[in-house]
Amino acid sequence: MSSPLALVLVAVPTVVLACQAGGWAARRLGQPPVIGEMVVGILLGPSLLGWLAPGVQHLLLPPAVLPYTSVLGNLALLVFLFLIGLELDLSSLRATRRAVASVAAGSILLPLALGTALALAMYPTFAPPGVQQLPFVLFVATALSITAFPVLARILTDRGLAATPLGTFALACAAADDALAWCLLIAVTSLATAGSPLDALTAFALAAALTAALAAARPLMKRILERAARTSDDLVTVLLVAGLLLAAWATDRIGIHPAIGAFLAGATVPRGGPAVERSAARLQAVVVPVLLPLFFVDIGLRTDLAALPAGQWGWAALVLAVAVTGKWVGAAGAARLAGCGWRWSALMGTLMNCRGITEIVVLGIGLQLGVISTNLFTIMVLMAVVTTAATAPLLERLTCNAPDLTTLAAAEPDAVPEGPGAAR
């Protein structure tokens, strides 16, 4: 029998090269690379490779190697969520805070309401044995309200829209949406892992205390990182990685998923330092393309489209319809009420529907906690892929022949005819 190291030495390059090929194919189709990586991760699982050639799948990804690749993939996931938190700059909300708050609230509240109604109907069919109704309903509703800030940023950047008024406004809304969604996720995971409501309240209070402690320690962190930067960038990178892992360990001890600790660490690290930016770029350049695909494959091995009963494909269509409607109507309607033009509002509804890897991460957390069943996990992964893949072509169509939306302006949506204030 091959040693675990030998198995890993075959599995890692197989997965990384396959996901790189998927990312290349996605770019050729005008999609962000993460779409190709997500799809390849699913195809390497039982949905395709395990169905067509189980012997090949067993050779490339034998069961003995999966615990090791899963650990490596989850470590990459922690780094990725740290980087998401680091990119989440809430200071961008100040310029148009009222319109941003309206769109973010609309894109959270309506999906939560529709998701709650849908989850109540799905509970008898899809809830795992022993899972209470409240955590199941809250998790499904929260999962339907997610927007993928990093994937949205990549789509806007690839099309040269990130620095336009449309791009800055959309990213500000997505940042606020993500912040609210992660707060909800903390509450849901506290409830799911606790034995009683009192335990859930205790876990949530401890998570809030950890967040406050990290925020209060920012001045100290800034001094430590500035002093480390005088030594070398390597020391800054080591301190950042150690900090995110310790924060993940702390939330794990509290009873909340370690991913939330990594996200909180990134959100509270002082920004703006050149050494911090360089270290983050190094992590982004190495860990994300090399190890994060292992997380996609871990998710893909749990996603089996072929095993989904025929009678549950109707539920899959309903989940997709509710997900798209809740986000689009909530965001577009809120933007319109805030005074945005019709096209601008339609763009907000389209962009807030981008779920990407953030949705996959949240669903993986729910599956690990046992809150959702494998079949529901498969349905919602399919929903995440479809809604994310639709974002880029819809954005292209809605911005076609609209130079006022795609031109670099003075950085304020108020200055754009279609932006906030247009309807007034």
LINFEN-V124791 format. One record per residue. RES is the residue in one letter. PHI is phi in whole degrees, 0 to 359 (* if undefined). OMEGA is omega in radians with two decimals (none if undefined). Layout:
res;phi;omega
RES;PHI;OMEGA
RES;PHI;OMEGA
This chain:
res;phi;omega
M;*;3.14
S;292;3.09
S;287;3.10
P;304;3.14
L;297;3.13
A;298;3.12
L;295;3.13
V;295;-3.12
L;295;3.05
V;268;-3.04
A;293;-3.06
V;297;3.12
P;296;3.09
T;300;-3.10
V;292;-3.08
V;297;-3.13
L;293;3.12
A;296;3.13
C;291;3.05
Q;297;3.08
A;297;3.09
G;296;3.09
G;296;3.10
W;297;3.14
A;296;3.12
A;296;3.10
R;299;3.13
R;297;3.13
L;267;3.13
G;80;-3.13
Q;252;3.01
P;294;-3.08
P;304;-3.08
V;298;3.09
I;297;3.11
G;297;-3.14
E;294;3.11
M;296;-3.11
V;295;3.12
V;298;3.10
G;302;3.12
I;290;-3.08
L;291;3.09
L;285;-3.14
G;270;-3.09
P;290;-3.12
S;295;3.13
L;224;-3.05
L;298;3.13
G;292;3.13
W;272;-3.11
L;279;-3.05
A;220;-3.11
P;299;3.11
G;294;3.11
V;294;3.12
Q;299;3.14
H;294;3.13
L;289;-3.09
L;279;-3.10
L;230;-3.14
P;294;-3.13
P;305;-3.11
A;294;-3.09
V;269;-3.01
L;298;3.08
P;300;-3.12
Y;286;3.11
T;293;3.10
S;295;3.11
V;296;3.13
L;298;3.12
G;296;3.14
N;288;3.02
L;297;3.09
A;297;3.10
L;299;3.12
L;298;3.10
V;296;-3.14
F;298;3.13
L;291;3.02
F;300;3.13
L;293;3.05
I;299;3.11
G;299;3.14
L;293;3.13
E;280;-3.03
L;281;-3.08
D;263;-3.10
L;287;3.09
S;294;3.12
S;290;-3.13
L;280;-2.98
R;294;-3.00
A;297;-3.10
T;232;-2.96
R;297;-3.11
R;291;3.13
A;294;3.11
V;299;3.14
A;299;3.14
S;295;-3.11
V;293;3.14
A;297;3.13
A;295;3.13
G;297;-3.10
S;282;3.05
I;256;-2.97
L;291;-3.13
L;293;3.05
P;301;3.09
L;297;-3.12
A;294;3.13
L;294;3.12
G;296;3.10
T;296;3.12
A;297;3.13
L;295;-3.11
A;295;3.10
L;298;3.12
A;286;-3.08
M;275;-3.01
Y;306;-3.12
P;296;-3.06
T;268;-2.93
F;248;-3.12
A;287;3.07
P;296;3.13
P;302;3.08
G;88;3.14
V;276;3.14
Q;291;-3.08
Q;294;-3.04
L;297;3.12
P;297;3.11
F;297;-3.10
V;296;-3.12
L;295;-3.13
F;293;-3.14
V;298;3.13
A;298;3.12
T;294;-3.13
A;298;3.14
L;282;-3.11
S;257;-3.07
I;283;2.91
T;236;-3.08
A;271;3.14
F;302;-3.08
P;294;3.13
V;290;3.09
L;299;3.10
A;299;3.13
R;294;3.13
I;297;-3.13
L;293;3.13
T;294;-3.13
D;299;-3.13
R;260;3.09
G;70;-3.08
L;253;-3.02
A;298;-3.09
A;265;3.10
T;279;3.07
P;305;3.10
L;299;-3.10
G;295;-3.12
T;295;3.13
F;293;-3.13
A;296;-3.14
L;292;3.08
A;296;3.10
C;296;3.14
A;295;3.11
A;296;3.11
A;295;3.10
D;300;3.14
D;298;-3.13
A;299;3.12
L;295;-3.10
A;295;3.13
W;290;3.04
C;298;3.09
L;297;-3.12
L;295;3.08
I;300;3.14
A;296;-3.10
V;293;-3.14
T;293;3.05
S;299;-3.13
L;290;-3.08
A;289;-3.07
T;265;-3.09
A;273;3.12
G;276;-3.11
S;207;3.08
P;303;3.12
L;294;3.08
D;297;3.12
A;296;3.12
L;296;3.11
T;296;3.13
A;298;3.12
F;295;3.12
A;296;3.11
L;294;3.09
A;295;3.10
A;295;3.11
A;295;3.10
L;296;3.11
T;298;3.12
A;296;3.13
A;295;3.10
L;296;3.12
A;294;-3.14
A;292;-3.11
A;275;-3.09
R;302;3.10
P;301;3.11
L;294;3.11
M;300;-3.13
K;297;3.13
R;294;3.14
I;297;-3.11
L;291;3.10
E;294;3.10
R;291;3.11
A;295;-3.12
A;296;3.11
R;289;3.11
T;275;3.11
S;189;3.04
D;293;3.13
D;300;3.14
L;294;3.09
V;297;3.13
T;298;3.13
V;298;-3.14
L;296;3.14
L;295;-3.14
V;294;3.11
A;298;-3.13
G;295;-3.12
L;292;3.12
L;291;3.11
L;292;3.08
A;295;3.08
A;296;3.10
W;297;-3.11
A;297;3.13
T;291;3.07
D;296;3.11
R;292;3.10
I;294;-3.09
G;112;3.12
I;244;-3.05
H;302;-3.13
P;302;-3.13
A;301;-3.13
I;292;3.09
G;297;3.11
A;296;3.11
F;296;3.13
L;297;3.12
A;298;3.12
G;295;-3.11
A;289;-3.08
T;253;3.09
V;291;3.11
P;299;-3.12
R;262;3.00
G;94;3.12
G;289;-3.13
P;303;-3.12
A;293;3.10
V;295;3.13
E;297;3.13
R;294;3.13
S;294;3.09
A;298;3.12
A;295;3.11
R;295;3.11
L;297;3.13
Q;298;-3.04
A;282;-3.05
V;252;-3.02
V;292;-3.03
V;294;-3.14
P;286;-3.04
V;268;-3.03
L;253;-3.11
L;298;3.04
P;305;3.08
L;295;3.06
F;292;3.11
F;300;3.14
V;291;3.08
D;300;3.07
I;292;-3.13
G;298;3.12
L;291;3.10
R;266;-3.10
T;255;-3.09
D;233;-3.14
L;295;-3.12
A;293;-3.09
A;272;-3.13
L;288;-3.11
P;303;-3.11
A;302;-3.12
G;290;-3.11
Q;262;3.07
W;291;3.02
G;295;3.05
W;297;3.13
A;298;3.10
A;296;3.14
L;292;3.09
V;300;3.13
L;297;-3.12
A;296;3.14
V;294;-3.14
A;298;-3.10
V;292;-3.10
T;296;-3.10
G;300;-3.13
K;292;-3.03
W;292;-3.12
V;294;-3.12
G;297;-3.10
A;287;-3.11
A;294;3.12
G;296;3.12
A;295;3.11
A;297;3.13
R;295;3.11
L;295;3.11
A;280;3.09
G;103;-3.14
C;280;3.06
G;290;-3.07
W;295;-3.11
R;293;3.10
W;301;-3.14
S;296;3.11
A;297;3.10
L;295;3.11
M;296;3.10
G;297;3.13
T;291;-3.07
L;290;3.13
M;290;3.09
N;280;3.12
C;287;-3.05
R;249;2.98
G;55;-3.04
I;291;3.12
T;301;3.10
E;297;3.14
I;298;3.12
V;298;-3.13
V;297;3.12
L;295;3.08
G;298;3.09
I;297;3.14
G;298;3.12
L;291;3.11
Q;296;3.13
L;282;-3.14
G;78;-3.12
V;279;-3.14
I;239;-3.13
S;276;3.13
T;297;-3.14
N;294;3.11
L;293;3.07
F;301;3.12
T;299;-3.14
I;299;-3.05
M;282;3.01
V;296;3.10
L;299;3.10
M;299;-3.13
A;296;-3.14
V;294;-3.09
V;294;-3.09
T;294;3.12
T;289;-3.14
A;295;-3.12
A;281;-3.02
T;296;-3.06
A;297;3.13
P;296;3.10
L;293;3.08
L;299;3.12
E;300;-3.10
R;291;-3.08
L;287;3.13
T;266;3.12
C;296;-3.14
N;58;3.10
A;230;-3.09
P;297;3.13
D;291;3.13
L;265;-3.02
T;252;-3.13
T;262;3.05
L;297;-3.13
A;235;-3.03
A;282;2.97
A;77;3.11
E;240;3.08
P;301;-3.13
D;299;-3.08
A;278;-3.06
V;258;-3.12
P;304;-3.11
E;270;-3.02
G;276;3.13
P;305;-3.13
G;103;-3.09
A;297;-3.08
A;290;3.12
R;275;none
